[in-house]
Each structure stands twice: as C-alpha cells, then as structure tokens.
Amino acid sequence: MIDMGEVKKITISGFRGINRPPLELDFQNGKSMMIYGTNGTGKSSIVDAWEWLYSGKIMHLARENAKEHAYPHKEAGNDQTWVKVDFTRSEIGEIVATFNLDRITHPFIEGNYSEIKKVVSHPCHLRYRDLTEFVYATKGKKYEFLSSQMGFGDAIKIQNDLKKGSTRLNEKLIDLKKDLEFYKKEYCKITGEEPKSIESHLKILNNIFYQQDIEYINELSELNVKLENLKEKVENDEKSKKLSYWKTIEQIINQIYPIENICTDVSDFQYKLAEFKKDENKISKLILLDLYEKGLEAIESLKAYDECPLCDQYYGGNLVEYIEHKQKSLKKLNTMRIEIEEKKKNVNSSINEIIKKLDYASNNLSQLDLESPIVHLNENINKSLTFFKECNIQLEKRVENINTDYDFINKIDTNEFNSLLNSQEEITESISIQIDELEKNEYRKKLVSDCHKLHNLSNYFSKWYDLNRSISYLIQIKDEYEKIKGDYIEETKRNVQESFDSISSDVAAYFNILECDNDVLGDPKIELYSDSDKAVELEIMFGGEFIKPAYKFLSESQINSFGLSIFLSSVKRFNSTFKFIILDDVINSFDIYKRPRIIDIISTHFPDYQFLILTHDSIWFDRLQKKFPQWKRMEFSGWDYMIGPRTKTGKSTYERIDESLTNDRPTEAGWFFGRYLEGMLQELCESLGASVKFKKRNEYTLIELLQAFRSRMEKKLKKDNPIVKQIKDFELESGFRNFCDHWKRSESDYSSSEIREIVQKWKNIEKQIECNECHKFIRYEKNGNYEHISCPCRNTTLT
C-alpha cells in the first residue's frame, strides 16, 4: 500500500449520527484506515458525510424522501453541521462544507472545490445497500446505478428530465386536441358541418347576415363591426334585448345542469377515512411494506432464517413468520388505503366536474345584470363554489395526509348546494316562460336567435382556429424535441457502452477472483439494450452458454460479485488520478469464504490506493489487520445520542482476548474467543468441504463445527500428522464455550490462565493451517485423482 494517499484527515461535526465534539478520522498523512463497529454505531454517517461534501446530496436518503432537512444532527446548533476534508494534494488543500439553514440544498463551501470535481469524476464510495438494491433492480434501475457508478449521473438526470419534458408535451397535446374536438362539435351543432377554413366560415356567417339585411364581410377583421350592428338591432328593441338576456341565461343554465348529488359518496368517504386514520402510528409504517417484501426475498436467497438481512442482528425465533405477520397486518391496512384512495379519486373527480360547471356559470353570470330568480341562483353558485374548491385542495393530498378534523360533508351538504340541486326544474321553467312569451314575435325570435348564433359561431371558430395552429406548432416543436432527446439518449448510450467496454476486462478479472471456485461461470458482460433508452442487463457464461439476464442462474452473492467488480473497475478507470475508495459494510453482501478474495483484489489490483473500510464483521476486520498491519485501525464501541460514535483504537480479536485476560476477565475473553472460533471453523469447514449436519436456521454449536473439522482432517491427512492429534486434544477443551456464553452458578469457573492456555492451543493449530505468505487458511482441492490440502499460494501444504 502507498505511503502517501489522497486524504490526510476527515472531520465531521453535527452531521447525521455524529454530533459534537467533531469526529476526527486522522489517516496519518495518507494511510488507509479500517473501522470496526456493530450496526447502529454511526459508521454510515461517515459515508453520508463524504457523499454530501462530494455531491451536495445523499442519494439513498433522497429515495426515502428524507432530504436535506435530515442531514443535521438533532442537537446541532447553527453553523455546527459541517464536514471538512484535508487532502494531501496542495492544489486541493482543505475543503469545508457547512450546512446552510437558509438554503438547505446549497451548503457553504470553503476551499478549491472545483479541483475535487476535476479529479473525482466518479463516485468513490460504495455501501452494502447499494449492492443489495442492485440485485433486485429492474433493467432501467440497473442502467441508472451502473451509469452513475461510472460518472454518468448528470447525463442520466438530463435524460430523465428530457423524458419528463416529452411526457409533458404529449399531455399538453392531448389536452389541446380534446379542446379542439369540443369546439368542433359545438360548431357542428349549429351549422351541421365541421369548421374547415376561414372561407367556408365566412360563407356561413354571410348567409346569416344576409337574412338580417346586413352587408357581407370579406375578412374576419370586419366581423366585430357587423356583430355590433346586429347587437344594436337587438338593443334598440326592448323585448329583443330581454329575449337575448334570457337566451344567454338559458345557455348558461344548460351548461350547469344536471348536477350530480355527491352528498352520499362524500359521507361514505368521510366515514371510511375516519376508520382508516384511527391508528396514525400504523399508517406511518405503510412505507415498510416494500422493505418487508425485499427482506423476505433476501432471507430466502441467503437462507439466513435467524439473522435480519437489514441490520444483521440475531433474531431468536422464526424471522420469516415474524416479518410475514408484520407484513400481513400492514397489507390489510394498505388494502384499506387503496380502497379509500379510489373513493377519494372518484369523489374528487365528481367535485372537479361540478367546479368546472359552477366556474363557467359564475364567470358568465358576473357579466350580466341579473334578475330574479337568477340573483339568488348566482349567490348559491358562488358560495357552493368556494366550499367545493376548499374540499378539492384537501382531496389532492394522499389519504394519510388528510386532516381527519376536516369536515367534508359539512362543506358539501349545504343549503346552497341543496338549493342548486332542487331548483333545476323551477329555474328552467321560469326561463322557458320568459322566452316563450318573448318569442311570440317571429321577427324578434329570428333576430335574437341569429345574434346568439353568430356570437357562438364566431367564438367557436376562433377557438378552433387558434387551437389548430397551436397544435400544428406544438407538433413541430415536439418532433424537434424528440429528435434532440433521441440524439442525446443515443449519444449517452454510446458513451455508456464505451465505458462498459473499457472496464470489461477488469470486471472479468475481479469477478473471476471472487468466483474462482466456480468452473461453470465466466466471461461476465454488461449488455446495453439497443431498443430501449435506458435498460441494461448482466450477461454471464454459464456452462459454456451465454445467459441473459445473469440472475436466472446466479445467486445473490454472485450478483453482488458482479456489482462490486463493476464498481471497483469503474473507480480504477474513471478516477485514475484520484486513488481513494470507501467501502461501507460491503462484505455483508457476500458468502463468508469470499472475505479473503476481496482482500486479494485490494492487495493485488489496488496496491497504490488508499482505502477507508467500514465493517461490522469482526472476522473480516481481523483478516484485514493481518494482511495490512500498516493500516490505521479504529473501533466504534458504541453510540451516544449527544455525542455520536464512541471511538477507540481498533484491536484484533486476539488483542481483545489478551486485554480481557490481563484484566482478569476470563469469561469475557472466552466469549470473544468462542465467537471468533465459531466464525473461523465455519470458514474452514466450508473451504475444506467438511460435512456439517444441515440446519434450516443455520445455527451450529462450537462442538458440531469442531467435530466436522476434525473428522475432515482425519479423513484427508495421514494418520501420523501431528495436527490431527492437536485438534483432538483441543476438542476436549470445547466446554469453555458453554461456560463463557451462559451464566452459571459454579465453584469451578474457568480462570484467566486456563482460558489463555486454551487460546494458545488453538493459536498453535492456526499457525499450521494459515499461510505466512498469503495469510489464507488451507482449503481442499481435487484435480483429477490428485487431492491436496493447501493454501492458495501452495506455500503451506498438509499431507
């Protein structure tokens, strides 16, 4: 590993799970660092802080709708939320990002930030959750993940924005065409033919003008003058004027009625809403439904029935049954929510239709000098309209966000709305009487009818004509926009494919290391779909045949191997001058036996890189220490709300055991050793092909693992090999595990010296089965008729 890395120090204050005093990660002038801590001790806050300083946002929080307001620690004061990174490069120096309370999406930046963006073109951090989400992602989401991992995040955002723009143009075009169809039909109702051109429209108008002894017009610009002439004719005759008024009222009323009586539907919706929102706490947990679904998939895939796939905590029971129970209770609630959402949608649709009618009536009646009974009708319309619009605002919200105190029925079932519902017959009859009386004079009837006809035809044709032009123009814009969008997408796809191709050899190399024991897998590839704007699939050689998509035959761990290989290859290719990588609990995505293989990739392919590795896996932490003793070590021993992580120097398991024994705490030392030993034996049994009785819940005792290990070694080694006797002797000491793991009232507890002696016995065995060169344990291999037990580099071989 390099002596001088990219980062000297990272300091974090008042950010996420880290409060004050600030947490300092001192890399001692560029050393790599490993941090061990159980889940919930604040490790991921470090990665969040790095991502925020690098990009100004934290993507996984954005996906969960916990955006910038969730960044500061709850107890952090003004200007106490900041991240500072001291780089070894003099041209970058020190960069500080401080949370800006006035503009939370725009942190205050101090330092040469533009220089970072030059050298760090590709995200250099990877979380466990990124890999697990990658496994279950759709082809489109895989494309976005891989593209962003290769530095195409901005391009993908632009691509998505272009698609949204295209969708909005289509929606606008549909709306305009709908309006066009409406005015075309209204025009046709009067004339018996659809509008075609200005010439045909003038011909229709002139025919009406001729019947009223008004001169022809040659252009539409003359129309308003002629309409005024006709209007004067109506105005000059008091009864004609009156008839025109009532004809206008009749037209408005015909647009209002019928009005749907929605009081029963609103009442039913309000009752169901109240029932649904009785338990607000349960409603807030509906967001967990998808998480439960993914959790069950992960459990079945990993066959880990007693360990939570999200936090890795042990669960003393049937985890599948527990999650299914939680899921069932929420599914019932979700079914109710879906049902109420549908009711809300229907009620809101009805209210919107009524608002549209009342708006039309209110706007048109406001231009007239109203007479009884229309004055009272107009008052009812305006009051009802106010209440309906208030309800509409509430109904635009998701049902869980609607205030249960809001009384919909009190706003809808009003005297004003009921009056509107009940007065249709009375109003229409009153208007008809007025019109019938005034239309007894045929000349007056014809005059007013033609005046209204000309006014409506002029309005409908004008709207139809303008809409036609707008639609033609919008289609032209849309075609040009689609070409720009298509060209951009094709160029992005070409660049992404070139990037895929440029890292393919490294991806294959890293994948083959991680899956070196699988003879039927090979030649991993990333395939971009040519018939889609953003879809990608993983391809793999399986048994001599290319399989696409790869997850048809790959396990979750193997797909994670694919994902990690792509990430590491991308960092190496696209951050070629910035050699710093953060890995957050990625080991959790892999089978136990792949721990040393990831170390192989780091040591062999990234010897000149600086790493920050965070893990809750104590065995991997031990392995990292053995392979990279020069790395800085830190441990998060706990978490405090007011402070954040409790930190101390990271120690290997043997160092912790020694410390406990030095302080005469044998039970604690035995507990540490027992956990370490069970982890080691599981790895050894797996690599040696030892037979361990299958248990659905994946729970194995120390004695079961030791017996399987001893039995395999007896079977494959010569009888006189001294290590077999050492293992048998050590097997007799396995009782310490039970004493150190469970409280017992005993006069003969293990002493510190006894535990130290037991630990030393295992150390003596471990020295013989772990290679000093490659730092790996022995494994069983068979080539033809030749069997051997040795480490991967063959420096340590047992016979």
Secondary structure, DSSP 4 states (H G I P E B T S, - for coil): --SS-SEEEEEEESBTTB-SSPEEEE-TTT--EEEEE-TTSSHHHHHHHHHHHHHSS-HHHHHTT--GGGSB-TT--TT--EEEEEES-TTT-EEEEE--SSSTTS-EEES-HHHHHHH--S--EEEHHHHHHHHH--HHHHHHHHHHHTT-HHHHHHHHHHHHHHHHHHHHHHHHHHHHHHHHHHHHHHHSS----HHHHHHHHHHHHHHTT----SSGGGHHHHHHHHHHHHHHSHHHHHHHHHHHHHHHHHHH-S----HHHHHHHHHHHHHHTT-HHHHHGGGGHHHHHHHHHHHHHHT-TTB-TTT--B-SS-HHHHHHHHHHHHHHHHHHHHHHHHHHHHHHHHHHHHHHHHHHHHHHHTTS---TTHHHHHHHHHHHHHHHHHHHHHHTS-GGGS-TT--HHHHHS-HHHHHHHHSHHHHHHHHHHHHHHHTTSHHHHHHHHHHHHHHHHHHHHHHHHHHHHHHHHHHHHHHHHHHHHHHHHHHHHHHHHHHHHHHHHHHHHHHHHHTTT-TTEEEEEEEE-TTSSS-EEEEEEETTEEESSGGGT--HHHHHHHHHHHHHHHHHHHSTT--EEEEESGGGGS-GGGHHHHHHHHHHH-TT-EEEEEES-HHHHHHHHHH-TTSEEEEEEEEETTTEEEEEE---HHHHHHHHHHTT-HHHHHHHHHHHHHHHHHHHHHHHT------TT----HHHHHHHHHHHHHHHS-TT-HHHHHHHHHHTTTTHHHHHHS----S-PPPHHHHHHHHHHHHHHHHHHB-TTT--B-EEEEETTEEEEE-TTSSSEE-
